């Protein structure tokens, strides 16, 4: 089972989206929608690996929850979600004991990068090797091997193959892939560039790139990673 995250957020549409997306990425999610509910989880806070706290809730703020947890001496990583980029909110969040913050609206890729960074910093990120057919991905070393031979991939190609392998045998739409390929440099990938990445990746992993066995095009939808060993 993946790292366990407690999400405190009252926006139902955002909750549904984050719960779905982060669960698909291997996180074990628990949702609370009020400060009172979050406070009720304090006795078993040690069962979580990370907290994501919205700042403004119907019955208080995420700052209150954070301050209470820190007064108990719990060092659990805490990430704030704030709809405001006002410096005072950022400072208040960090002063209350928060470790990082993300400003709404945000891209899922950005949030996941922050989550993984916090878990790595606190030693709670679970080292993992993704294996799928004859592909092996060492997530700690950012290295991909095909039938035991390391592949020379660009950063974008690496992110693309990780996304596809994590969702093996599922169809990913082009728009979903484009949204996920955000990186910390703020670079964004357009539709034409994605086609180039797919072609180059096929040239590196497929025995016959013109008849791919791994990276399959699902016409009208997007792409699918076939788990079968070639």
Secondary structure as a PSIPRED ss2 file (coil, helix, strand):
# PSIPRED VFORMAT (PSIPRED V4.0)

   1 X C   1.000  0.000  0.000
   2 X C   1.000  0.000  0.000
   3 X C   1.000  0.000  0.000
   4 X E   0.000  0.000  1.000
   5 X E   0.000  0.000  1.000
   6 X E   0.000  0.000  1.000
   7 X E   0.000  0.000  1.000
   8 X E   0.000  0.000  1.000
   9 X C   1.000  0.000  0.000
  10 X C   1.000  0.000  0.000
  11 X C   1.000  0.000  0.000
  12 X H   0.000  1.000  0.000
  13 X H   0.000  1.000  0.000
  14 X H   0.000  1.000  0.000
  15 X H   0.000  1.000  0.000
  16 X H   0.000  1.000  0.000
  17 X H   0.000  1.000  0.000
  18 X H   0.000  1.000  0.000
  19 X H   0.000  1.000  0.000
  20 X H   0.000  1.000  0.000
  21 X H   0.000  1.000  0.000
  22 X H   0.000  1.000  0.000
  23 X H   0.000  1.000  0.000
  24 X H   0.000  1.000  0.000
  25 X C   1.000  0.000  0.000
  26 X C   1.000  0.000  0.000
  27 X C   1.000  0.000  0.000
  28 X E   0.000  0.000  1.000
  29 X E   0.000  0.000  1.000
  30 X E   0.000  0.000  1.000
  31 X E   0.000  0.000  1.000
  32 X E   0.000  0.000  1.000
  33 X C   1.000  0.000  0.000
  34 X C   1.000  0.000  0.000
  35 X H   0.000  1.000  0.000
  36 X H   0.000  1.000  0.000
  37 X H   0.000  1.000  0.000
  38 X H   0.000  1.000  0.000
  39 X H   0.000  1.000  0.000
  40 X H   0.000  1.000  0.000
  41 X C   1.000  0.000  0.000
  42 X H   0.000  1.000  0.000
  43 X H   0.000  1.000  0.000
  44 X H   0.000  1.000  0.000
  45 X H   0.000  1.000  0.000
  46 X H   0.000  1.000  0.000
  47 X H   0.000  1.000  0.000
  48 X C   1.000  0.000  0.000
  49 X C   1.000  0.000  0.000
  50 X E   0.000  0.000  1.000
  51 X E   0.000  0.000  1.000
  52 X E   0.000  0.000  1.000
  53 X E   0.000  0.000  1.000
  54 X E   0.000  0.000  1.000
  55 X C   1.000  0.000  0.000
  56 X E   0.000  0.000  1.000
  57 X E   0.000  0.000  1.000
  58 X C   1.000  0.000  0.000
  59 X C   1.000  0.000  0.000
  60 X E   0.000  0.000  1.000
  61 X E   0.000  0.000  1.000
  62 X H   0.000  1.000  0.000
  63 X H   0.000  1.000  0.000
  64 X H   0.000  1.000  0.000
  65 X H   0.000  1.000  0.000
  66 X H   0.000  1.000  0.000
  67 X H   0.000  1.000  0.000
  68 X H   0.000  1.000  0.000
  69 X H   0.000  1.000  0.000
  70 X H   0.000  1.000  0.000
  71 X H   0.000  1.000  0.000
  72 X C   1.000  0.000  0.000
  73 X C   1.000  0.000  0.000
  74 X C   1.000  0.000  0.000
  75 X C   1.000  0.000  0.000
  76 X C   1.000  0.000  0.000
  77 X E   0.000  0.000  1.000
  78 X E   0.000  0.000  1.000
  79 X E   0.000  0.000  1.000
  80 X E   0.000  0.000  1.000
  81 X E   0.000  0.000  1.000
  82 X E   0.000  0.000  1.000
  83 X C   1.000  0.000  0.000
  84 X C   1.000  0.000  0.000
  85 X C   1.000  0.000  0.000
  86 X C   1.000  0.000  0.000
  87 X H   0.000  1.000  0.000
  88 X H   0.000  1.000  0.000
  89 X H   0.000  1.000  0.000
  90 X H   0.000  1.000  0.000
  91 X H   0.000  1.000  0.000
  92 X H   0.000  1.000  0.000
  93 X H   0.000  1.000  0.000
  94 X H   0.000  1.000  0.000
  95 X H   0.000  1.000  0.000
  96 X C   1.000  0.000  0.000
  97 X C   1.000  0.000  0.000
  98 X C   1.000  0.000  0.000
  99 X C   1.000  0.000  0.000
 100 X E   0.000  0.000  1.000
 101 X E   0.000  0.000  1.000
 102 X E   0.000  0.000  1.000
 103 X E   0.000  0.000  1.000
 104 X C   1.000  0.000  0.000
 105 X C   1.000  0.000  0.000
 106 X C   1.000  0.000  0.000
 107 X C   1.000  0.000  0.000
 108 X H   0.000  1.000  0.000
 109 X H   0.000  1.000  0.000
 110 X H   0.000  1.000  0.000
 111 X H   0.000  1.000  0.000
 112 X H   0.000  1.000  0.000
 113 X H   0.000  1.000  0.000
 114 X H   0.000  1.000  0.000
 115 X H   0.000  1.000  0.000
 116 X H   0.000  1.000  0.000
 117 X H   0.000  1.000  0.000
 118 X H   0.000  1.000  0.000
 119 X H   0.000  1.000  0.000
 120 X H   0.000  1.000  0.000
 121 X H   0.000  1.000  0.000
 122 X C   1.000  0.000  0.000
 123 X C   1.000  0.000  0.000
 124 X C   1.000  0.000  0.000
 125 X C   1.000  0.000  0.000
 126 X C   1.000  0.000  0.000
 127 X C   1.000  0.000  0.000
 128 X C   1.000  0.000  0.000
 129 X E   0.000  0.000  1.000
 130 X E   0.000  0.000  1.000
 131 X E   0.000  0.000  1.000
 132 X E   0.000  0.000  1.000
 133 X C   1.000  0.000  0.000
 134 X C   1.000  0.000  0.000
 135 X E   0.000  0.000  1.000
 136 X E   0.000  0.000  1.000
 137 X E   0.000  0.000  1.000
 138 X E   0.000  0.000  1.000
 139 X C   1.000  0.000  0.000
 140 X C   1.000  0.000  0.000
 141 X C   1.000  0.000  0.000
 142 X C   1.000  0.000  0.000
 143 X E   0.000  0.000  1.000
 144 X E   0.000  0.000  1.000
 145 X E   0.000  0.000  1.000
 146 X E   0.000  0.000  1.000
 147 X C   1.000  0.000  0.000
 148 X C   1.000  0.000  0.000
 149 X E   0.000  0.000  1.000
 150 X E   0.000  0.000  1.000
 151 X C   1.000  0.000  0.000
 152 X C   1.000  0.000  0.000
 153 X C   1.000  0.000  0.000
 154 X C   1.000  0.000  0.000
 155 X H   0.000  1.000  0.000
 156 X H   0.000  1.000  0.000
 157 X H   0.000  1.000  0.000
 158 X H   0.000  1.000  0.000
 159 X H   0.000  1.000  0.000
 160 X H   0.000  1.000  0.000
 161 X H   0.000  1.000  0.000
 162 X H   0.000  1.000  0.000
 163 X H   0.000  1.000  0.000
 164 X H   0.000  1.000  0.000
 165 X H   0.000  1.000  0.000
 166 X H   0.000  1.000  0.000
 167 X C   1.000  0.000  0.000
 168 X C   1.000  0.000  0.000
 169 X C   1.000  0.000  0.000
 170 X C   1.000  0.000  0.000
 171 X E   0.000  0.000  1.000
 172 X E   0.000  0.000  1.000
 173 X E   0.000  0.000  1.000
 174 X H   0.000  1.000  0.000
 175 X H   0.000  1.000  0.000
 176 X H   0.000  1.000  0.000
 177 X H   0.000  1.000  0.000
 178 X H   0.000  1.000  0.000
 179 X H   0.000  1.000  0.000
 180 X H   0.000  1.000  0.000
 181 X C   1.000  0.000  0.000
 182 X C   1.000  0.000  0.000
 183 X C   1.000  0.000  0.000
 184 X C   1.000  0.000  0.000
 185 X C   1.000  0.000  0.000
 186 X C   1.000  0.000  0.000
 187 X C   1.000  0.000  0.000
 188 X C   1.000  0.000  0.000
 189 X C   1.000  0.000  0.000
 190 X C   1.000  0.000  0.000
 191 X H   0.000  1.000  0.000
 192 X H   0.000  1.000  0.000
 193 X H   0.000  1.000  0.000
 194 X H   0.000  1.000  0.000
 195 X H   0.000  1.000  0.000
 196 X H   0.000  1.000  0.000
 197 X H   0.000  1.000  0.000
 198 X H   0.000  1.000  0.000
 199 X H   0.000  1.000  0.000
 200 X H   0.000  1.000  0.000
 201 X H   0.000  1.000  0.000
 202 X H   0.000  1.000  0.000
 203 X H   0.000  1.000  0.000
 204 X H   0.000  1.000  0.000
 205 X H   0.000  1.000  0.000
 206 X C   1.000  0.000  0.000
 207 X C   1.000  0.000  0.000
 208 X C   1.000  0.000  0.000
 209 X H   0.000  1.000  0.000
 210 X H   0.000  1.000  0.000
 211 X H   0.000  1.000  0.000
 212 X C   1.000  0.000  0.000
 213 X C   1.000  0.000  0.000
 214 X C   1.000  0.000  0.000
 215 X E   0.000  0.000  1.000
 216 X E   0.000  0.000  1.000
 217 X E   0.000  0.000  1.000
 218 X E   0.000  0.000  1.000
 219 X C   1.000  0.000  0.000
 220 X C   1.000  0.000  0.000
 221 X C   1.000  0.000  0.000
 222 X E   0.000  0.000  1.000
 223 X E   0.000  0.000  1.000
 224 X E   0.000  0.000  1.000
 225 X E   0.000  0.000  1.000
 226 X C   1.000  0.000  0.000
 227 X C   1.000  0.000  0.000
 228 X C   1.000  0.000  0.000
 229 X C   1.000  0.000  0.000
 230 X C   1.000  0.000  0.000
